[in-house]
Amino acid sequence: MYRAHGSTFLPPALILIEFISVPVFSEPVVTIRSRALDIDYVVNGESQPLESVQLWVSTNDGMSWDEAGFDPDLRSPFRFQAPADGKYGFFFLLKNRHGNSSSPPSSGTEPQVSVVADETPPVIQLHPIRAVEASGRRILQVHWTAVDTMLTARPIEIQYQRSGEVAWIAATPEPISHTGRFDWRPPADVEGSIYVQVCVSDMGGHRTCSERQNTELVCIDRPPSSFNQTQPGAIEKRRSSSDAETSSQPSAARVITVRDNAEAIPTASRPSSNRVERLLSLAAADRNRGDYSQAVSRLREVVQLEPGRTAVFLEMASLLVKLGDAERALQAYDIVLKMEPTDRDALLGTAMVLNGRSDYVGAADRLRTLLHHFPEDAEAWLALGDVSVYQGDNLKARDNYLRATRMAAESDRVTVDAKKRLEMLSDSALSSPASRR
């Protein structure tokens, strides 16, 4: 639990609520690693006895407010359970026999105190590392995908470990931005086999590291004409500093051999398959009883142990959709598409989420990509018909629905749904997006 204090005085003073000011609140927003909050409030003696203590909450910096409930015992603290990770603004409204301490908050009312609740650790996937040579220098192209909505401004740390050593060494002097890619120039004395990992930190103080990836650079100091004849065991000869500085323009990147040496990882560091299977079983049980948040947490543990399981990311995305967390659902689908660009379920799932966010152009683009690879996918044709309706193109929608009926069996759900939509179109019931909502 967490005790939130702030420093503010409400307007005059039938009731005066006083938030105790403490040094930790020099920042305008406080970040905690829990969704369970205890919010302390202090009321002056002249305002007693209280008749009610009401809490209002905003998730958009005071643009809109919702009633969060009443304190049943009229005594501090007020206990609040955040439904999800995010930023929350709070406003207290107190009442005694003389009336209310103020009017209820309205659009534009500033919160009395704001808190960022970040209970969920991030998930990170390190994609295959690619090594190139540019301007006579070795470069490792490090690609990653991180899933979290509460990342810090510079959340990424890239680290390397020499073969046979325990210590991890920072590849950059300080954390870097979450760009998804970083071109790292290893120091001159880093040669041969090394391990690389990427770590990500969020606002709640969680830090998650990817599976380490074993990479061996084989660099040859030869002219481009003989580059493709590089021997596999050769090591790059160090170029002189004068050679490295002669050109200010980068040359075309050349691929250097990279080997993902999974077999070199010690057995003790491999994830336990028994633990993975148990987590998957528990996640399925959580999902079946409707505890989607707990299921997502267990699936996060699975992908930390085995980040290559696209099916787990797909399941996580579908659960996040059920939880109404479209942003993180899209991030999970994106991880799948980075590993499998033509994955049917990820393309369809992304399209459905984008459609729900009124991004009809993006949804249509994903569906067309899906249909390019799976032209007989009846569900995709049905979804594309829906998107066409939202875009106001009923003729195209009709064509897409007809295609869906031709692709699916007569008794199939997709066929039934497509025929219903065709009937509605013929009655002009789908003339605008609003008519489908």
Secondary structure as UniProt FT lines:
FT   STRAND          3..4
FT   STRAND          17..18
FT   HELIX           23..26
FT   STRAND          29..32
FT   STRAND          36..39
FT   STRAND          42..43
FT   HELIX           45..47
FT   STRAND          52..58
FT   TURN            61..62
FT   STRAND          66..70
FT   TURN            72..73
FT   STRAND          78..81
FT   STRAND          86..96
FT   TURN            97..98
FT   STRAND          99..100
FT   TURN            107..108
FT   STRAND          113..117
FT   STRAND          123..126
FT   STRAND          130..134
FT   TURN            135..136
FT   STRAND          137..147
FT   STRAND          151..162
FT   TURN            163..164
FT   STRAND          169..170
FT   STRAND          181..184
FT   TURN            188..189
FT   STRAND          193..202
FT   TURN            203..204
FT   STRAND          207..209
FT   STRAND          213..216
FT   HELIX           224..229
FT   TURN            232..233
FT   HELIX           241..245
FT   STRAND          254..257
FT   HELIX           262..264
FT   HELIX           267..269
FT   HELIX           273..288
FT   TURN            289..290
FT   HELIX           292..305
FT   TURN            307..308
FT   HELIX           310..322
FT   TURN            323..324
FT   HELIX           326..339
FT   TURN            341..342
FT   HELIX           344..356
FT   TURN            357..358
FT   HELIX           360..373
FT   TURN            375..376
FT   HELIX           378..390
FT   TURN            391..392
FT   HELIX           394..407
FT   TURN            410..411
FT   HELIX           413..426
FT   TURN            427..430
FT   HELIX           433..436
//
